[in-house]
Amino acid sequence: MPKAYWIAQVDVTVPEGYKAYIAENARAFRKYGARFLVRGGTAEVPEGHVRQRNVVIEFPSLQAAHDCYHSPEYAVAMALRQGKSVMDLAIVEGYDGAQPGD
């Protein structure tokens, strides 16, 4: 079963307020087996447009990724984020097929 990912792009508008969201989302992420692969950091944008902060979170399965997003634990975190950021989020199933050179 392939893993799944949350791919988020975020503009933080109230940095101090956003910290509460970061602290709270850990409960949901821990419960659903999430692991950060990208969490902010330096980014280069050679094409297109992105928001100021990029985040990639790995989940053990697509079901776990969906369950986390729709969980009561994450609902609490989302409420803390409202009015403090603008987010684009995609929940994406991982790829487990042939790779270049295979």
ZAKEBA-591784 format. One line per field, with one value per residue: x, y, z of N, C-alpha, C in turn; chain. Coordinates in steps of 0.2 Angstrom, whole numbers. Atoms other than C-alpha are relative to their C-alpha. Layout:
<atoms>
nxx <- c(X; ...) .
nyy <- c(Y; ...) .
nzz <- c(Z; ...) .
caxx <- c(X; ...) .
cayy <- c(Y; ...) .
cazz <- c(Z; ...) .
cxx <- c(X; ...) .
cyy <- c(Y; ...) .
czz <- c(Z; ...) .
koldo <- c(A; ...) .
</atoms>
This chain:
<atoms>
nxx <- c(4; -5; 1; 4; -3; 3; -5; 3; -3; 3; -2; 2; 2; -1; -5; 1; 6; -1; -3; 5; 2; -6; 0; 6; 1; -4; 4; 3; -5; -2; 5; 0; -6; -3; -7; -2; -5; -1; 4; -3; -7; -2; 3; -1; 6; -2; 6; 7; 1; 1; 1; -7; -2; 2; 0; 2; 1; 1; 5; -1; 4; 5; 5; -3; -1; 7; 2; -3; 3; 7; 1; 1; -7; -2; 5; -2; -6; 2; 3; -6; -4; 5; -1; -7; -4; 3; -3; 3; -2; 2; -2; -2; -2; -7; -1; -4; -1; -6; -4; -5; -5; 2) .
nyy <- c(-6; -6; -5; -6; -6; -7; -5; -6; -7; -5; -6; -1; -7; -2; 5; 2; 4; 6; 4; 4; 5; 5; 4; 5; 5; 5; 5; 4; 3; 6; 5; 3; 3; -5; -2; -5; 1; -7; -4; -6; 1; -4; 3; -4; 1; -2; -1; 0; -4; 4; -4; -1; 5; 6; 6; 7; 4; 7; 4; 7; 2; -5; 0; -3; -7; -3; 0; -5; -6; 0; 2; -6; -3; -5; -5; -5; -4; -4; -6; -4; -3; -5; -7; -1; 3; 2; 6; 4; 7; 5; 6; 3; 7; 1; 5; 6; 4; 0; -6; 0; 4; 6) .
nzz <- c(0; 0; -5; 2; -2; 0; 3; -2; 1; -5; -1; -7; 0; -7; -2; -7; 0; 4; -5; -4; 5; 0; -6; -1; 5; -2; -3; 5; 4; -4; 0; 6; 3; 5; 0; 4; 5; 1; -4; 1; 3; 6; 6; 7; 5; 6; 4; -3; -6; -6; -6; -4; -4; 3; -5; 3; -6; 2; -4; 1; 5; 2; -5; -5; 2; -1; -7; -4; 2; -3; -7; -5; -2; 5; 1; -6; 3; 5; -3; -3; 6; 3; -1; -2; 6; 5; 2; 5; -2; 4; -3; 6; 0; 3; 6; -2; 6; 3; 0; 6; -1; -1) .
caxx <- c(0; 8; 10; 1; 6; -1; 7; 3; 8; 5; 6; 7; -1; 0; 16; 13; -4; 1; 12; -3; -9; 9; 8; -9; -8; 5; -8; -17; -1; 5; -11; -11; 7; 12; 30; 37; 47; 47; 43; 47; 65; 74; 65; 69; 55; 62; 44; 27; 21; 21; 16; 30; 30; 30; 26; 26; 19; 20; 6; 7; -8; -21; -34; -23; -20; -39; -43; -31; -38; -56; -52; -58; -40; -36; -52; -46; -29; -38; -48; -32; -25; -41; -37; -18; -13; -19; -16; -18; -18; -18; -19; -10; -8; 11; 18; 24; 28; 42; 56; 68; 81; 71) .
cayy <- c(0; 17; 30; 47; 65; 82; 95; 112; 130; 143; 161; 165; 182; 182; 173; 173; 167; 153; 146; 139; 130; 122; 116; 109; 100; 89; 79; 74; 71; 59; 50; 47; 42; 58; 63; 79; 78; 97; 110; 127; 129; 138; 136; 141; 144; 142; 142; 147; 155; 147; 153; 158; 142; 124; 108; 90; 78; 59; 47; 28; 27; 38; 33; 39; 56; 58; 53; 65; 79; 75; 71; 81; 83; 92; 102; 110; 115; 121; 133; 140; 143; 153; 171; 168; 160; 156; 138; 128; 109; 94; 76; 65; 46; 41; 32; 15; 10; 10; 23; 30; 18; 3) .
cazz <- c(0; -5; 8; 6; 8; 13; 2; 9; 4; 17; 19; 38; 41; 60; 65; 84; 82; 70; 84; 93; 77; 76; 94; 93; 76; 84; 93; 77; 67; 81; 81; 63; 60; 51; 48; 42; 26; 23; 35; 29; 25; 11; -6; -24; -36; -53; -61; -56; -40; -22; -5; 8; 17; 10; 20; 15; 28; 25; 31; 32; 20; 10; 23; 37; 28; 26; 43; 51; 41; 46; 64; 79; 84; 68; 68; 85; 76; 61; 71; 79; 61; 55; 52; 55; 38; 21; 15; 0; 4; -7; 0; -12; -14; -16; -31; -29; -47; -59; -58; -71; -74; -69) .
cxx <- c(4; -2; -4; 3; -5; 5; -4; 5; -3; 3; -2; -1; 1; 5; -1; -6; 0; 4; -5; -3; 6; 0; -6; -1; 4; -4; -3; 5; 3; -5; -1; 6; 3; 8; 2; 6; 3; -4; 3; 6; 1; -3; 2; -6; 2; -6; -6; 0; -2; -1; 7; 2; -3; 1; -2; 0; -2; -4; 1; -5; -5; -6; 2; 0; -7; -3; 2; -3; -7; -1; -2; 6; 2; -5; 2; 6; -2; -3; 5; 3; -5; 2; 8; 4; -5; 3; -4; 3; -2; 2; 1; 2; 7; 0; 4; 2; 7; 4; 5; 6; -2; -1) .
cyy <- c(6; 4; 6; 6; 6; 4; 7; 6; 5; 7; 2; 8; 3; -5; -2; -4; -7; -5; -5; -5; -6; -5; -5; -5; -6; -6; -4; -3; -6; -5; -4; -2; 5; 1; 5; -2; 7; 4; 7; 0; 5; -3; 5; -1; 2; 1; 1; 5; -5; 5; 0; -6; -7; -6; -6; -5; -7; -4; -7; -2; 6; 0; 4; 8; 3; 0; 5; 7; 1; -1; 6; 3; 6; 6; 6; 4; 4; 7; 5; 4; 6; 7; 2; -2; -1; -6; -3; -7; -5; -7; -5; -7; 0; -4; -5; -4; 1; 7; 1; -4; -7; -4) .
czz <- c(0; 6; -4; 3; 0; -3; 1; -2; 4; 0; 7; 0; 7; 3; 8; 1; -3; 5; 4; -5; 0; 6; 0; -6; 1; 2; -6; -4; 3; -1; -6; -4; -5; 2; -5; -5; -2; 4; 0; -3; -6; -6; -6; -4; -7; -5; 4; 6; 6; 6; 4; 3; -3; 5; -4; 6; -3; 5; -2; -6; -2; 5; 6; -1; 0; 7; 5; -2; 2; 7; 4; 2; -5; -1; 6; -3; -5; 2; 3; -6; -3; 2; 1; -6; -6; -3; -6; 2; -5; 4; -6; 1; -3; -6; 2; -6; -3; 0; -6; 2; 2; -6) .
koldo <- c(A; A; A; A; A; A; A; A; A; A; A; A; A; A; A; A; A; A; A; A; A; A; A; A; A; A; A; A; A; A; A; A; A; A; A; A; A; A; A; A; A; A; A; A; A; A; A; A; A; A; A; A; A; A; A; A; A; A; A; A; A; A; A; A; A; A; A; A; A; A; A; A; A; A; A; A; A; A; A; A; A; A; A; A; A; A; A; A; A; A; A; A; A; A; A; A; A; A; A; A; A; A) .
</atoms>
